[in-house]
Amino acid sequence: MRQALVSAVPPTRKVPERVAPKLGPFKTVIGEMLREDLTAPRKQRHTATRIWNRLIDEHDADVGYPSVRDYVRIRRPQIEIEAGRLAGAAIIPQEHAPGAEAEVDFGELWIDLAGVRTKAFLFVFRMSHSGKAIHRVYPTLSQEAFLEGHVTAFEELGGVPTMQIKYDNLGQAVKKVLSVGRRREENERWALFRSHYGFDAFYCEPGIDGAHEKGGVEGEVGRFRRTWLTPVPKVKSFDELNEYIRRCDARDSGRRITGRLTTVGQDWERERPRLTPLPVDGFEPGQPLSPMVDHAALVTIRQAKYSVPVSLIGRRVRAILRASEVLIFDGHRLVARHERVAVRNGQAVVLDHYLEVLKLKPGALAGSTVLAHARASGALTAEHEAFWDASRRVNGDGLGTRELIDVLLLHRHIPAAAVVAGIRAALNVGSVLAEVVAIEARRAAAADPTMTVRTDAARASTVTANVVSLTQRRLMDPLAVIAGLRADRRPAPSVAGYNELLKRRIAKTTAHETTEGAHPA
């Protein structure tokens, strides 16, 4: 009654402090266990249940689990404060100037690549002020991926942070962590890259203690993986996956970071003009190499083999190993472009590279590795297979295979869709001649301006095709005329003049023989 008269608001309820008299003798022991945890591995520290079990097993304690649990909940933070742990782990809010700083990190993920569950690596570049992030997925955690991710991010953002970029002590950048402060012995190629783009690197403390120094990108890796890469993506190539990720990055511009009133995209538009402009010259992120072409027209790069045109056998070529692809040059001429092989002793071969030698050895095609790869990649379509079967039935295995090879050579100059259309047209009229396919393919390409010649590196190689006279083909196969050759409306040639010449020659020969047979008087 007196309390109600004093104030209309009831006083705070008093919770009596719980007394655990049986636990008193063991509080010192519990404290020792908790102090041991300060230096123990993170995943091997005492839980309240484990402490309770040890008290029973080792000290014959007659105490209840709730008493131990409640005491551990109170005592553990006290011991960490006494050791200075909680003070060091406290998070202090930071302000980042627009365009000044960024953070970089890698994360792991799994994808179904062409039906095979494959481990991949997510590169994340995050601007500290706006939270704008660029993501890319690579098959390896290599320096090529590290540098290529930076180049892609700089180009997407349109500039470079003016102050610094924060990193873990990644092997792609750091050769050795020096004992004094934050000094690092950097990789030479990484130092060259930084010098080219003109930014400073800030390296975090080694281990878990440095994770909070770039907490923005640490959280971004998990957020992006949960939001856009769950469930496991099913893709045919890394290019397809990264195209999907570009669209995800664009959609992320509309999200809001907790505690902000503006979106990431709005903050980024204010930050973009503050970046340092990109240098005029680009930087090649790939690793330059000089492999030798073996007798199978293959070069070995990082324990994987890649095909080149057979004309380069026995020569040394120039290769650029990138994160997702391999470029091979003969001098300054691009002769091969392959998707990078991520498995040891794997192969990447292109049927087009072997067409010249297969023209001489047609019997080697049926059981070849390049044929299996062409079928698996879809380069050899059902139309090609049907043409090959029909050609072998008409011309035999050798000549039939050579006709197929002549058709495959058309891909170097004519769009693939047009060649396939030409094959269909030729088969529709019962022709199995490469020249008929060529005529129909050019007609299809002319009718559809959207068709473009494929940009394989094979097009860069010199083409030496064996083209037979159309007149000879026309005489051999009248159906070729039906397939699309223009009708010859000229009158049939006359041989009357030749008959007159023959008559004169016969008369002259007879007169000569008569003269030789006469005897002088």
ABEGO torsion letter per residue (X at the ends): XAAAAABABBBBBBBBBBBBAAAAAAAAAAAAAAAAAAABBAAABBBAAAAAAAAAAAAGBBBBAAAAAAAAAAAAAAAAAAAGAAAAABBBBBBBBBGABBBBBBBBBBBBBGGBBBBBBBBBBBBAAAGBBBBBBBABBBAAAAAAAAAAAAAAAGEBBAABBBBBBBAAABABBBABEABBBBBAAAAAAAAAAGBBBBBBBBEAAAAAABAAAAAAAAAAAAAAAOBBBBBABAAAAAAAAAAAAAAAAABBBBGBABBAAAAAAAAAAABBBBBABBBBABBBBBBBBBAAGBBBBGGBBBBBBAAABGBBBBBBBBAABBBBBBEABBABBBBBBABBGBBBBBAAAAAAAAAABAAAAAABAAAAAAAAAGABBAAAAAAAAAAAAAAEAAAAAAAAAAAAAAAAABBAAAAAAAAAAAAAAGBABAAAAAAAAAAAAAABAABBBBABAAAABBBBBBBBBAAAAAAABAAAAAAGBBBBABBBBBAAAAAAAAAAAAAAAAAAAAAAABBBX
